[in-house]
Amino acid sequence: MRLQWSNWSVFAFAVTMAPATAHALDLPAPLTFNAGPLGTLELSGGADGYAYALTGAGSDTNKGLLGTSTSVGFQFLNGLIQLQKPDGPVRFTVQAGAVNSLTLGTKPAPPSVQTWSTGPVRAAYITLAPTENLTISAGQMGSVEGFESSIDWENYNLFTTALWFVQNSQSVGVRVTYTYQKLSGTIIFGDGFDTNIWNYLQLKASYAFNDNNNLTLYGATNLGTTGLGARFYGNATTAYSSTTVASAGVANLVNSSVIGGYHTFTVGNLTLVPEVQYVWSTRNLKIGLPDYSSHFGAALFANYKFEDSPFSLGAWAQYFTSNGSAFWFLNPGAQGFGIAIAPTWTPRWANKHLFVRGDVGVIHLTRAGNPGSIAYGSSGNDRSQATFLLEVGALF
């Protein structure tokens, strides 16, 4: 029931989270054009990759948590295009491409076009807006869980946290959002984790105290039981059609519940976002869950935009702990903390279409996991790892 790191170095869903509101980069304005009866459409997208160097890589016989013996390399990250009709009573969004993400402490891996049931289509949904306060959407769409996005240029860092790693990603569903003055609420009912089993409910509520102070609470739960034969996210080496809950070892995840929240506030050029999250699954012997299991995470995100400068500085710090016998992050029972710092340069002459970002992340395991769990390094006993990245991206 547990993830095999030789084949699944990270959960495949950890490359496909929905966009959040963490914009470290000033994104360029989308291309617009008149599509006749469809009205005005917007076209946007981007591509990026990175060079990496890391400590604590494993040997060929003991690859450690990373699942790799390579300590330096290059990796393509995202190649994404989006077509959108953002206004009017009938709207739509379509995203397609090869996408990926990198959670601090896990293996750099190639992007995939076979992650979802929809193949290379990351999102495809239609939205009805009968009033200015109400929207109803249906199709393949992103989760409302958490602050971070899997599209790295929408985050303060290239690295994502352990909180993001255990959240739901793209899946098919129906979403209803209603806004009343400063309060906004969203409900999604769908298959959750792209399992094709419609039993997953998500809730999100946000309150804007003012333009610089916003509180968001979110939660989700599986209303039934998702069996071991249900589908699960694929990855670059294993297609969605060949992946099941049993083969990925994620019965606890697809049958989990989550509650969390984050508070975004801005003072001058500084934005701070604290977030807490708790995920759990209950005992269910029919799907191989012998006990109650849970994952707790807390993080503080920060971003500073220098005055009249093409530079910004993003950072986060996190704490995480897994409890019980199920796999949540790195190892069953793993516990630790991490920090990541990322200076970003967006040259003015490129008019927001180019960015260069460095990222330094350090993770330390205060507990490698339950007895028998390995850690980093050729011996599998190293508790810490540092990763250094240099990223280049182009946006339109």
Legacy VTK file of the C-alpha trace (Angstrom):
# vtk DataFile Version 3.0
C-alpha trace
ASCII
DATASET POLYDATA
POINTS 396 float
0.000 0.000 0.000
2.936 2.361 0.312
4.464 4.315 -2.512
7.501 2.666 -4.058
10.139 5.379 -4.499
11.969 3.484 -7.253
8.938 4.025 -9.505
7.083 6.913 -7.894
9.617 9.426 -6.610
6.830 11.843 -5.754
3.053 11.560 -5.862
2.073 12.315 -9.431
-0.619 14.650 -8.212
2.096 16.820 -6.758
2.793 18.260 -10.200
-0.677 19.428 -11.028
-2.192 21.678 -8.403
-4.603 24.437 -9.350
-3.373 28.012 -9.634
-3.474 29.980 -6.393
-3.038 33.691 -5.683
0.663 33.748 -4.872
2.042 35.901 -7.677
5.738 36.531 -7.169
6.070 37.598 -10.790
4.325 40.457 -12.538
2.758 38.379 -15.286
2.464 39.916 -18.763
-0.941 40.873 -20.086
-2.486 38.024 -22.114
-2.821 38.247 -25.872
-6.371 39.199 -26.840
-8.215 38.693 -30.117
-11.747 38.795 -31.449
-13.192 35.329 -32.089
-16.423 36.420 -33.757
-19.474 34.951 -32.008
-17.296 33.833 -29.071
-16.318 37.409 -28.347
-12.915 38.471 -27.053
-10.610 35.629 -26.032
-7.341 35.680 -24.085
-4.278 33.590 -24.864
-1.448 33.168 -22.352
1.165 30.684 -21.248
4.827 30.082 -20.662
7.708 27.647 -20.424
10.582 27.254 -17.992
13.316 24.924 -16.805
16.085 24.815 -14.241
19.552 23.584 -13.423
19.965 21.935 -10.022
22.587 20.783 -7.573
21.765 18.957 -4.363
23.334 17.246 -1.404
22.315 13.888 0.026
21.773 12.004 -3.227
21.750 8.238 -2.775
24.021 5.626 -4.262
22.922 3.277 -7.040
21.962 0.695 -4.431
20.531 3.087 -1.838
18.948 6.034 -3.567
17.377 7.488 -0.478
14.183 9.515 -0.452
15.092 11.290 -3.663
15.040 8.117 -5.702
18.081 9.338 -7.649
21.851 9.091 -7.503
22.209 12.283 -9.581
23.328 15.321 -7.584
23.456 17.773 -10.526
21.376 18.117 -13.663
18.962 20.048 -15.826
15.199 19.675 -15.925
12.399 21.114 -18.054
9.569 22.161 -15.743
6.470 23.612 -17.393
5.225 24.234 -20.907
1.669 25.506 -20.688
-0.794 27.365 -22.908
-4.179 28.728 -21.832
-7.160 29.908 -23.873
-9.827 31.717 -21.910
-13.041 33.652 -22.290
-12.988 35.523 -18.973
-16.229 37.505 -19.071
-19.818 37.470 -20.229
-22.688 35.174 -19.195
-20.928 32.155 -20.765
-17.184 31.713 -20.179
-14.615 28.960 -20.575
-11.024 28.024 -19.746
-8.784 25.473 -21.479
-5.183 24.747 -20.396
-2.907 22.253 -22.123
0.733 21.257 -21.994
3.365 19.348 -20.080
3.636 20.490 -16.477
5.488 19.587 -13.306
6.466 20.892 -9.892
9.234 20.314 -7.370
8.520 19.839 -3.671
11.506 20.544 -1.448
13.090 17.238 -0.417
11.873 15.209 -3.401
13.355 14.144 -6.705
13.604 16.521 -9.694
11.458 14.808 -12.324
10.380 15.479 -15.921
6.989 16.979 -16.799
4.138 14.827 -18.048
1.313 14.979 -20.595
-0.292 11.765 -19.296
-1.055 12.750 -15.725
-4.835 13.149 -15.990
-7.836 11.405 -17.469
-7.908 14.280 -19.977
-4.368 13.596 -21.253
-2.386 16.770 -22.044
-5.402 18.936 -21.171
-4.764 20.242 -17.669
-8.045 22.118 -17.315
-11.184 22.386 -19.449
-14.332 23.841 -17.977
-17.232 26.050 -18.927
-18.658 28.720 -16.629
-22.110 30.259 -16.488
-22.479 33.659 -14.807
-26.221 34.349 -14.449
-25.491 37.325 -12.147
-22.431 39.381 -11.288
-22.206 37.579 -7.922
-22.785 33.967 -9.004
-20.776 31.617 -11.237
-21.388 27.931 -11.973
-18.598 25.886 -13.612
-18.325 22.282 -14.800
-15.440 20.276 -16.195
-11.815 19.467 -15.380
-10.718 22.109 -12.876
-8.373 22.811 -10.011
-8.831 22.299 -6.296
-9.593 25.094 -3.829
-7.230 23.594 -1.247
-4.189 25.543 -0.120
-2.355 28.732 -1.031
0.245 27.370 -3.449
0.052 26.586 -7.148
1.803 23.887 -9.150
2.611 26.458 -11.841
5.783 27.811 -10.310
5.624 31.312 -11.796
2.443 31.829 -9.767
4.362 31.101 -6.536
6.957 33.014 -4.545
9.365 30.066 -4.957
9.969 27.280 -7.404
9.870 24.850 -4.461
6.506 23.829 -3.044
5.894 22.741 0.552
4.778 19.523 2.229
1.343 21.113 2.742
0.839 21.356 -1.011
2.149 17.828 -1.564
-0.816 16.180 0.212
-3.582 18.282 -1.362
-6.034 17.365 -4.097
-5.195 18.528 -7.625
-7.034 18.784 -10.928
-10.212 16.725 -11.131
-13.639 16.698 -12.746
-16.428 18.433 -10.904
-19.077 21.111 -10.628
-18.159 24.361 -8.902
-20.436 27.087 -7.567
-19.033 30.411 -6.353
-21.047 33.215 -4.775
-19.709 36.610 -3.734
-21.490 38.987 -1.392
-19.669 42.227 -0.640
-16.411 41.193 1.066
-17.305 37.516 1.465
-16.818 34.820 -1.180
-17.751 31.146 -0.935
-17.056 28.183 -3.238
-18.396 24.613 -3.271
-17.040 21.873 -5.544
-18.467 18.382 -5.858
-16.659 15.917 -8.102
-14.405 12.913 -8.349
-11.467 14.233 -6.290
-7.897 13.266 -7.285
-9.210 12.477 -10.805
-10.400 9.025 -9.651
-13.628 9.000 -11.728
-15.488 8.270 -8.459
-17.821 11.158 -7.672
-17.711 11.387 -3.875
-15.424 14.335 -3.060
-16.703 17.612 -1.584
-14.623 20.801 -1.285
-15.470 24.049 0.489
-13.726 27.405 0.544
-14.628 30.769 2.104
-12.708 34.051 1.863
-13.257 37.368 3.592
-11.506 40.559 2.457
-11.136 42.877 5.443
-9.601 45.394 3.048
-7.460 45.430 -0.098
-4.392 44.231 1.857
-5.908 41.820 4.354
-7.689 38.607 3.346
-8.578 35.435 5.284
-9.301 32.129 3.520
-10.548 28.894 5.089
-10.864 25.627 3.161
-11.873 22.044 3.732
-12.632 18.857 1.828
-13.741 15.314 2.510
-14.485 12.017 0.797
-18.199 11.361 1.347
-17.873 7.640 0.650
-15.041 5.199 -0.051
-12.770 5.211 -3.081
-11.623 1.656 -3.771
-8.227 0.309 -4.682
-9.162 -0.170 -8.344
-10.018 3.480 -8.940
-7.745 5.508 -11.201
-5.152 7.932 -9.905
-2.827 10.519 -11.402
-0.203 9.244 -13.795
3.283 10.680 -14.288
6.047 10.941 -16.879
6.741 7.188 -16.798
3.322 5.700 -16.025
0.165 6.809 -17.816
-3.093 7.614 -16.040
-4.719 4.598 -17.723
-2.146 2.300 -16.077
-2.304 3.796 -12.594
-4.652 2.762 -9.790
-5.049 3.745 -6.156
-3.524 0.391 -5.195
-0.475 0.659 -7.477
0.237 4.215 -6.315
-0.290 3.341 -2.636
-2.601 6.292 -1.964
-5.734 4.764 -0.399
-5.307 7.039 2.619
-4.958 10.105 0.413
-7.997 9.659 -1.841
-10.103 8.761 1.211
-8.847 11.651 3.317
-10.342 14.807 4.773
-8.575 18.152 5.075
-9.086 21.412 6.907
-6.875 24.472 6.638
-6.595 28.184 6.160
-4.275 31.048 5.288
-4.212 34.777 5.939
-2.788 37.082 3.279
-1.757 40.566 4.295
0.403 43.191 2.620
2.325 46.055 4.179
3.997 48.270 1.600
6.078 46.025 -0.654
5.976 43.058 1.744
3.359 40.301 1.592
3.104 37.664 4.352
0.941 34.541 4.262
0.786 32.138 7.229
-0.977 28.821 6.517
-1.921 25.790 8.624
-3.372 22.501 7.398
-4.434 19.152 8.838
-5.174 16.071 6.679
-6.381 12.717 8.003
-7.805 9.352 7.024
-9.643 6.859 9.216
-9.243 3.110 9.720
-10.692 1.079 6.838
-9.471 -2.509 6.525
-11.328 -3.049 3.227
-8.894 -0.714 1.470
-5.831 -1.605 3.534
-5.877 1.182 6.133
-5.151 -0.442 9.507
-5.255 2.720 11.615
-6.061 6.403 11.820
-3.364 8.410 10.052
-2.722 12.119 9.614
-0.438 14.863 8.330
-0.042 18.338 9.836
1.726 21.224 8.169
2.346 24.888 8.936
4.094 27.398 6.702
4.875 31.097 6.448
5.227 32.534 2.945
6.785 35.934 2.266
7.474 38.058 -0.781
9.180 41.451 -1.022
9.186 43.564 -4.186
11.997 46.078 -4.216
10.944 49.641 -4.976
11.499 50.701 -8.614
13.512 47.540 -9.213
13.186 44.428 -11.407
14.050 42.280 -8.366
11.856 40.548 -5.808
12.651 38.151 -2.983
10.396 35.227 -2.104
10.790 32.888 0.851
8.967 30.368 2.977
9.496 28.305 6.103
7.583 25.132 6.960
7.053 22.475 9.611
5.438 19.107 8.866
4.695 15.867 10.672
3.077 12.583 9.610
1.497 10.224 12.120
0.344 6.626 11.742
1.413 3.929 9.297
0.240 5.544 6.030
2.450 7.359 3.557
1.851 11.135 3.379
5.172 12.846 2.700
8.696 11.418 2.265
8.153 8.441 4.618
5.372 7.142 6.869
5.892 8.968 10.160
8.306 11.546 8.721
8.682 14.837 10.574
10.799 17.903 9.897
11.111 21.494 8.791
12.428 23.389 5.803
13.198 26.812 4.408
13.464 28.154 0.880
14.684 31.533 -0.403
14.282 32.700 -3.997
15.479 35.988 -5.524
13.790 36.721 -8.861
14.874 39.040 -11.682
12.371 40.230 -14.270
14.359 42.468 -16.666
12.515 45.608 -17.671
13.617 45.349 -21.293
11.745 42.025 -21.567
8.424 43.679 -20.607
7.539 40.881 -18.127
8.056 38.122 -20.724
11.280 36.767 -19.188
12.333 35.885 -15.655
15.407 34.423 -14.003
15.159 32.983 -10.505
17.527 31.356 -8.085
16.244 29.149 -5.300
17.975 27.664 -2.280
16.105 25.176 -0.122
17.121 23.198 2.964
15.083 20.427 4.553
15.872 18.688 7.845
14.158 15.594 9.167
13.734 15.585 12.915
12.273 12.097 12.407
13.100 10.176 9.224
9.958 8.099 9.617
8.680 4.955 11.264
11.277 2.295 12.208
13.123 1.070 9.142
12.697 4.271 7.121
15.731 5.525 5.234
16.805 9.136 4.885
19.157 10.949 2.498
22.668 10.092 1.340
24.393 6.935 0.144
24.020 5.365 3.577
20.378 6.432 3.924
21.165 8.018 7.300
21.504 11.718 6.428
18.711 13.803 7.941
19.305 16.984 5.900
19.397 17.984 2.269
20.179 21.262 0.495
19.035 21.957 -3.061
20.243 24.795 -5.281
18.341 25.837 -8.413
18.760 28.340 -11.241
15.564 28.780 -13.265
14.867 30.586 -16.541
11.376 31.114 -17.931
9.543 32.869 -20.737
5.915 34.024 -20.465
3.337 35.464 -22.819
LINES 1 397
396 0 1 2 3 4 5 6 7 8 9 10 11 12 13 14 15 16 17 18 19 20 21 22 23 24 25 26 27 28 29 30 31 32 33 34 35 36 37 38 39 40 41 42 43 44 45 46 47 48 49 50 51 52 53 54 55 56 57 58 59 60 61 62 63 64 65 66 67 68 69 70 71 72 73 74 75 76 77 78 79 80 81 82 83 84 85 86 87 88 89 90 91 92 93 94 95 96 97 98 99 100 101 102 103 104 105 106 107 108 109 110 111 112 113 114 115 116 117 118 119 120 121 122 123 124 125 126 127 128 129 130 131 132 133 134 135 136 137 138 139 140 141 142 143 144 145 146 147 148 149 150 151 152 153 154 155 156 157 158 159 160 161 162 163 164 165 166 167 168 169 170 171 172 173 174 175 176 177 178 179 180 181 182 183 184 185 186 187 188 189 190 191 192 193 194 195 196 197 198 199 200 201 202 203 204 205 206 207 208 209 210 211 212 213 214 215 216 217 218 219 220 221 222 223 224 225 226 227 228 229 230 231 232 233 234 235 236 237 238 239 240 241 242 243 244 245 246 247 248 249 250 251 252 253 254 255 256 257 258 259 260 261 262 263 264 265 266 267 268 269 270 271 272 273 274 275 276 277 278 279 280 281 282 283 284 285 286 287 288 289 290 291 292 293 294 295 296 297 298 299 300 301 302 303 304 305 306 307 308 309 310 311 312 313 314 315 316 317 318 319 320 321 322 323 324 325 326 327 328 329 330 331 332 333 334 335 336 337 338 339 340 341 342 343 344 345 346 347 348 349 350 351 352 353 354 355 356 357 358 359 360 361 362 363 364 365 366 367 368 369 370 371 372 373 374 375 376 377 378 379 380 381 382 383 384 385 386 387 388 389 390 391 392 393 394 395
